[in-house]
Amino acid sequence: MREFSKEELLILEKSVKQIENQISSGIYEKTDKDRMLFASCLNDEEKEKLTKKMIKKQQKKLANCPADISVYITAYINPSEFDIGNGDYHQYRELIIKNYVSSTLIEVCENLLENKFSNIESIENESEYFWEVLIESNVYGIDNIQISDFIKYMIVGDKLISYKSILKAVESEKLQKEYEKTEQDDDNDIYKLLDDVRSKDLTRLQLFNIVKEQTNLDATSLKYFHHDIEVYVFAEKDEYESNYSFEQVEEELERVRKRGNSEEDLMRLGYIRKHLSLGILGRKEGEVVTYIDKERLLFPFEFYSIYEMQGIIKSELAKQDKVKVGEDNISNKIDKLKTDLSVPQLSLIFKMINDLKPKIFNTKSDAELFRFISANFQTKKSSEKGISTQKLRNEFNTPELKSIEFWEKHLHTMLSNIRKLK
């Protein structure tokens, strides 16, 4: 994009201000209506139903968004941490508007400077009313239909963001209340079962058999079991995180930083996330909230088996419904890397790396590394259920001679190749 002159920048600034005013007015007008609708609800259940209904309504509206402005609306409703930076909610919205205006009103700037304005002073002295009328007109190259659509769908996008935030908060509160009702029950067999699963190193077949035993793979039972697991994980993660003090979390973050990771790297790797508060849950609107993923930072494999079980349930439900559904568990997110190495060969190369000093892998135990290898690698002979973690453990403890000779040969080749790179 070319550089703008001072006169053009001032015209763009005036246009941005007017569009921002109209978007803000539309948002506040609809917020007042939302308050009225929520006030008419008799209880929290009705409010939740209303929120879900409004989310679907906004999504339906966005489906009609013109292609030429959809990129701006997408950026607004789904920003990354890098898009937001350390700005506030209003500043980010203004940035979207500036990007839109600077990309679409170039011809308008040229026409205004050619036919109406001769210098900066004449632009500054023009009344606010002129700029208000300009963006709603069809003169000087203004596409008032496109601008109107941009304003309309920015308002729709803003409402979608707000409703989703409300729903997320409501659902978290429901899970907490549900867990509080059951945590007093010492005879809760499901939670005892999940505690047992969590404490053991189980294969996917063993986990599948547990799911089958509990539900007989009946769709309704699978859904109830999955919900019970969600409640369990929600509460147990919260309790587990409480074992770590603020100082311990900061120490671990600092340790990750000392490996050469910048703030952007921490966000990219998922250790921290940043988002802008929408003014709910007692936070100030526009406040930058930094969320530290303590699970990823401090205990990434604590609930691994539980997530595996959730994935199995979702897979079974998807088969029965004949619908491909998204799966959010760790193993199903990542396709396994196929290798021609045997399990003993694969195990030995990881053992050699793991034994280096100082340590290369940030793991709490060898079991974490075995689970990672099992979840991410597939050898020619390993089944769809994956490499047995018990076999990996055995190979770590007692590497076979053929594997040692295999790597002895290839390490010499690798050493020769790396010298050529100097």
C-alpha positions in Angstrom: 0.0 0.0 0.0 1.3 3.4 -0.9 2.2 6.2 1.6 -0.6 8.7 2.3 0.0 12.4 2.3 -0.8 14.4 5.4 -4.0 15.7 3.8 -5.1 12.1 2.9 -4.3 10.9 6.4 -6.5 13.6 7.9 -9.4 12.7 5.6 -9.1 9.1 6.6 -9.0 10.0 10.2 -12.2 12.0 9.9 -13.9 9.1 8.1 -12.7 6.6 10.7 -14.2 8.8 13.5 -17.6 8.9 11.8 -17.8 5.2 11.1 -16.6 4.4 14.7 -19.4 6.7 16.1 -22.0 4.9 14.1 -20.7 1.4 15.1 -20.6 2.5 18.8 -24.1 3.9 18.7 -25.4 0.7 17.2 -23.7 -1.4 19.8 -25.0 0.6 22.7 -28.5 0.7 21.3 -28.6 -3.1 21.0 -27.0 -3.5 24.5 -30.0 -1.6 26.0 -32.3 -4.0 24.1 -30.4 -7.0 25.4 -30.7 -5.8 29.0 -34.4 -5.6 28.5 -34.6 -9.2 27.1 -32.4 -10.7 29.8 -34.5 -8.8 32.5 -37.6 -10.5 31.1 -36.2 -14.0 31.8 -37.6 -15.8 34.8 -34.4 -17.7 35.7 -30.9 -18.6 34.7 -32.0 -21.4 32.5 -34.1 -19.0 30.4 -31.2 -16.7 30.2 -28.9 -19.4 28.9 -31.5 -20.5 26.3 -31.8 -16.9 25.2 -28.1 -16.5 24.9 -27.8 -19.6 22.7 -30.7 -18.4 20.6 -29.0 -15.0 20.1 -25.7 -16.6 19.2 -27.4 -18.6 16.5 -29.2 -15.5 15.3 -26.0 -13.5 15.0 -24.3 -16.4 13.2 -27.1 -16.5 10.7 -26.8 -12.8 10.1 -23.0 -13.1 9.5 -23.7 -15.8 6.9 -25.0 -13.1 4.6 -21.9 -10.9 5.1 -20.6 -9.7 1.7 -17.3 -11.2 0.7 -15.5 -7.9 0.2 -15.8 -7.0 3.9 -15.8 -10.5 5.4 -12.1 -10.4 6.1 -12.4 -7.4 8.4 -15.4 -9.0 10.3 -13.5 -12.2 10.7 -10.5 -10.4 12.1 -12.8 -8.6 14.6 -14.6 -11.7 15.9 -11.6 -14.0 15.9 -8.5 -12.0 16.8 -5.2 -13.6 17.7 -3.2 -12.4 20.7 -0.8 -10.7 18.2 -3.6 -8.8 16.6 -4.8 -7.4 20.0 -1.3 -6.8 21.4 -1.6 -4.6 24.5 -4.3 -2.3 23.2 -7.8 -2.2 24.7 -11.1 -3.3 23.2 -12.0 0.0 21.6 -8.5 0.5 20.2 -8.7 -2.9 18.5 -12.1 -2.1 16.9 -10.7 1.3 15.7 -7.7 -0.5 14.2 -10.1 -2.7 12.2 -11.9 0.4 11.0 -8.7 2.1 10.1 -7.6 -0.9 8.0 -10.9 -1.0 6.2 -11.0 2.8 5.5 -7.3 3.0 4.3 -8.0 0.1 1.9 -11.2 1.3 0.5 -11.3 5.1 0.5 -8.1 5.8 -1.5 -10.1 7.1 -4.4 -12.3 9.1 -2.1 -9.3 10.9 -0.8 -8.0 11.7 -4.3 -11.4 13.0 -5.4 -11.8 15.2 -2.3 -8.4 16.8 -2.7 -9.0 17.4 -6.4 -12.5 18.8 -6.1 -13.1 20.2 -2.6 -10.1 20.6 -0.4 -6.9 22.5 -1.3 -4.9 22.1 2.0 -4.9 20.8 5.5 -6.6 23.9 6.9 -9.6 23.5 4.7 -10.0 19.9 5.8 -9.7 20.8 9.5 -12.2 23.7 9.2 -14.9 21.5 7.6 -17.8 20.9 9.9 -18.4 17.5 11.5 -21.8 17.4 9.7 -20.0 17.2 6.4 -18.1 14.0 7.4 -21.3 12.5 8.8 -23.2 13.0 5.6 -20.2 12.0 3.4 -20.0 8.4 4.5 -23.8 8.0 4.0 -23.7 9.6 0.6 -22.8 8.3 -2.9 -20.4 11.1 -3.9 -16.7 11.6 -4.3 -16.4 7.8 -4.9 -18.1 6.8 -1.7 -19.7 3.3 -1.8 -22.4 4.0 0.8 -23.9 0.5 0.5 -20.5 -1.2 1.3 -19.9 1.2 4.2 -23.4 0.6 5.6 -22.7 -3.2 5.4 -19.4 -2.8 7.1 -21.0 -0.9 10.0 -23.9 -3.4 10.2 -21.8 -6.5 10.4 -19.2 -5.0 12.8 -22.2 -4.5 15.2 -23.4 -8.0 14.6 -19.8 -9.3 15.2 -19.6 -7.4 18.4 -22.8 -8.9 19.7 -21.6 -12.4 18.8 -18.4 -11.8 20.8 -20.5 -10.6 23.8 -23.0 -13.5 23.7 -20.2 -16.1 23.5 -18.4 -14.6 26.5 -21.6 -14.7 28.5 -22.4 -18.3 27.5 -18.8 -19.4 28.4 -19.1 -17.8 31.8 -22.5 -19.4 32.4 -21.4 -22.8 31.4 -18.3 -22.6 33.7 -20.5 -21.6 36.6 -22.9 -24.5 35.9 -20.1 -27.0 35.9 -18.8 -25.7 39.2 -22.3 -25.9 40.8 -22.8 -29.4 39.5 -19.5 -30.6 40.9 -20.2 -29.0 44.3 -23.4 -31.1 44.4 -21.5 -34.3 43.9 -18.1 -33.8 45.6 -19.8 -34.5 49.0 -20.8 -37.9 47.8 -18.1 -40.4 48.9 -19.8 -43.1 47.0 -19.5 -41.4 43.6 -18.3 -44.4 41.6 -17.7 -42.5 38.4 -15.3 -40.1 40.0 -13.5 -43.0 41.7 -13.2 -44.7 38.3 -11.8 -41.5 36.8 -9.3 -41.1 39.6 -8.1 -44.7 39.0 -7.8 -44.1 35.2 -5.9 -40.9 35.8 -3.4 -42.7 38.1 -2.6 -45.5 35.7 -0.7 -45.8 32.4 -3.5 -47.4 30.3 -3.5 -48.2 26.6 -6.3 -47.0 24.3 -7.7 -50.5 24.2 -8.0 -50.6 28.0 -9.6 -47.1 27.9 -12.0 -48.2 25.2 -13.0 -51.3 27.3 -13.7 -49.0 30.3 -16.0 -46.8 28.1 -17.7 -49.9 26.7 -18.2 -51.4 30.2 -19.7 -48.1 31.5 -22.0 -47.3 28.6 -22.4 -50.4 26.4 -21.6 -47.9 23.7 -25.2 -46.6 23.9 -25.4 -43.1 22.5 -27.3 -41.6 25.4 -25.1 -43.3 28.0 -22.0 -42.1 26.1 -23.2 -38.5 26.2 -24.0 -38.7 29.9 -20.6 -40.3 30.6 -18.8 -37.6 28.6 -20.6 -34.9 30.6 -19.6 -36.5 33.9 -16.0 -36.5 32.7 -16.3 -32.8 31.8 -17.5 -31.9 35.3 -14.7 -34.1 36.8 -11.9 -32.5 34.7 -13.3 -29.0 35.3 -13.1 -29.3 39.1 -10.0 -31.5 39.4 -8.0 -29.2 37.2 -9.0 -26.3 39.3 -8.0 -28.2 42.5 -4.8 -29.4 41.0 -3.8 -25.9 40.0 -4.3 -24.7 43.5 -1.3 -26.8 44.6 1.0 -24.4 42.8 1.7 -21.0 44.3 2.0 -17.8 42.3 5.8 -17.9 42.8 6.0 -21.5 41.4 4.1 -20.5 38.3 6.3 -17.5 37.8 9.5 -19.5 38.3 8.4 -22.1 35.7 7.5 -19.3 33.2 10.9 -17.7 33.8 12.6 -21.1 33.2 10.8 -21.3 29.9 11.8 -17.8 29.0 15.5 -18.6 29.8 15.4 -21.1 27.0 15.2 -18.2 24.6 11.4 -17.9 24.4 10.0 -14.4 23.9 6.6 -13.3 25.0 5.3 -14.0 21.5 6.9 -17.5 21.7 5.0 -18.1 25.0 1.7 -17.3 23.3 2.5 -19.3 20.2 3.4 -22.3 22.3 0.2 -22.0 24.3 1.7 -21.2 27.7 -0.1 -17.9 28.0 -3.0 -16.3 26.2 -4.1 -12.6 26.1 -7.6 -11.3 25.5 -9.6 -8.2 26.0 -12.3 -8.2 28.7 -15.8 -7.4 27.5 -16.8 -5.9 30.9 -18.2 -9.1 32.5 -17.3 -11.1 35.6 -16.3 -7.9 37.4 -13.6 -6.9 34.9 -13.3 -3.5 33.3 -14.3 -3.5 29.6 -11.2 -3.3 27.4 -8.8 -4.5 30.2 -6.1 -6.8 28.8 -6.4 -10.1 30.6 -3.4 -12.5 30.6 -4.3 -16.1 31.1 -1.5 -18.6 32.1 -2.3 -22.2 31.0 -1.0 -23.8 34.2 -1.8 -27.3 32.9 0.3 -26.9 29.8 3.1 -25.2 31.8 3.2 -27.4 34.9 1.3 -30.7 34.4 0.7 -31.3 30.7 0.2 -35.1 31.1 -1.8 -35.2 34.4 -5.1 -35.7 32.6 -3.8 -37.3 29.4 -5.7 -40.6 29.9 -8.9 -38.7 30.7 -8.6 -36.7 27.5 -7.9 -40.0 25.6 -11.1 -41.4 27.0 -13.1 -38.3 26.0 -11.7 -38.8 22.5 -12.8 -42.4 22.4 -16.4 -41.3 23.4 -16.5 -38.7 20.7 -15.3 -41.1 18.1 -18.0 -43.6 19.1 -20.7 -40.9 19.0 -19.4 -39.8 15.6 -19.6 -43.3 14.2 -23.2 -43.7 15.4 -24.3 -40.4 14.1 -22.3 -40.8 10.8 -21.1 -37.3 11.3 -17.6 -36.2 11.4 -17.2 -34.1 14.6 -14.2 -32.1 15.8 -12.2 -33.7 18.6 -10.4 -31.6 21.1 -8.3 -34.2 22.8 -4.6 -34.3 22.4 -4.1 -37.5 20.5 -6.8 -36.9 17.9 -5.5 -33.4 17.2 -2.2 -34.7 15.9 -1.8 -37.2 13.1 0.8 -39.8 14.1 4.1 -39.6 12.3 4.8 -42.9 10.5 8.4 -44.1 10.7 10.4 -47.1 9.3 12.2 -47.3 12.7 11.3 -50.3 14.9 10.1 -49.6 18.4 13.5 -50.5 19.9 15.2 -48.1 17.5 12.7 -45.3 18.1 13.0 -45.9 21.9 16.8 -45.8 21.8 17.1 -42.5 19.9 14.7 -40.8 22.4 16.6 -42.4 25.3 19.9 -40.9 24.0 18.4 -37.5 23.7 16.7 -37.8 27.1 20.0 -38.8 28.8 21.8 -35.6 27.6 23.0 -33.2 30.3 21.6 -30.6 30.8 18.2 -32.2 30.1 16.7 -31.5 26.7 13.1 -32.6 27.4 11.0 -30.7 29.9 9.3 -33.7 31.4 8.4 -34.6 35.0 9.0 -38.3 34.4 9.9 -40.9 31.8 6.2 -41.9 31.7 5.4 -38.5 30.1 7.9 -39.2 27.4 6.6 -42.7 26.8 3.0 -41.3 26.4 4.2 -38.7 24.0 6.0 -41.2 21.8 3.0 -43.5 21.9 0.6 -40.7 20.9 2.7 -39.2 18.1 4.6 -42.0 16.4 3.5 -45.1 14.5 6.0 -47.8 13.4 5.3 -50.4 10.6 4.3 -53.0 13.1 2.5 -50.9 15.6 -1.3 -51.1 15.5 -3.8 -48.3 15.4 -3.9 -48.5 19.2 -0.4 -47.1 19.2 3.0 -48.2 20.6 2.8 -49.8 24.0 4.2 -47.5 26.6 5.2 -50.6 28.6 7.3 -51.8 25.6 8.9 -48.4 25.4 9.7 -48.6 29.1 11.3 -52.0 28.7 13.4 -50.8 25.7 14.5 -47.7 27.7 15.8 -49.9 30.5 17.4 -52.6 28.4 18.2 -51.4 24.8 18.7 -54.3 22.3 22.1 -54.8 20.7 20.8 -54.5 17.1 19.4 -51.1 17.9 22.7 -50.0 19.4 24.5 -51.1 16.3 21.9 -49.4 14.0 22.4 -46.0 15.7 26.1 -46.4 16.0 26.3 -46.6 12.2 23.9 -43.8 11.5 25.3 -41.4 14.2 28.7 -41.6 12.4 27.0 -40.6 9.2 25.1 -37.8 10.9 28.3 -36.5 12.5 30.0 -36.5 9.1 27.1 -34.6 7.5 27.0 -32.0 10.3 30.7 -31.2 9.9 30.1 -30.4 6.2 27.6 -27.7 7.3 30.3 -25.7 9.2 
